[in-house]
Amino acid sequence: MKYLSAFLITSLLSCLSSQGTAQTVWKTFNHENGFTIQLPNYFSKGLLVAAGTLQYFDNKIDDSISLSVESFGHGNSAELQSTYENDLTTYKGISYKVIKPNWYVISGQNEEGIFYNKSIIRNGVQHHLRITYPVHEKALFDAILPRLSSSFGPG
């Protein structure tokens, strides 16, 4: 009987968490720098700095969440490989890394929190999605990161 109760509670919690994810309203940002990204509606365009190459996205959830896209470099595999290798030496605490001909992902955890970086080649330029968030926001990002990341794809 106690196993049945545990199963029912687990099933109920699973349904509630998937309902929250399913009800998230998403917005698509088609940026003038040539990338597209979908974000939950609690994100909005923030500052555009560095001569228009670095776009921040603000959120209504937690000020310690940082999400930005930086556009620079040449859109070729050799330069993407070079940027990937540089990121591997720059970031500490990497727990996941993968590189393909026109994109790569590096993620992990360091003193600033959990980080997720995806770099793509699109329209002849490299675009670098960088997200940092505190560990207590892990469940939120576990729910939204698959869609967010897949929307930020190479062209």
DAZIBEL-V525470 format. One line per field, one symbol per residue. ss: DSSP state (@ for helix, = for strand, . for the rest). Layout:
BEGIN
ss = ???
END
This chain:
BEGIN
ss = .@@@@@@@@@@@@@@@@@@@@@...=====.....=====..=======....======......=======....@@@@@@@@@@@@@@...=======..========..==========..=========.@@@@@@@@@@@@@@@@@....
END
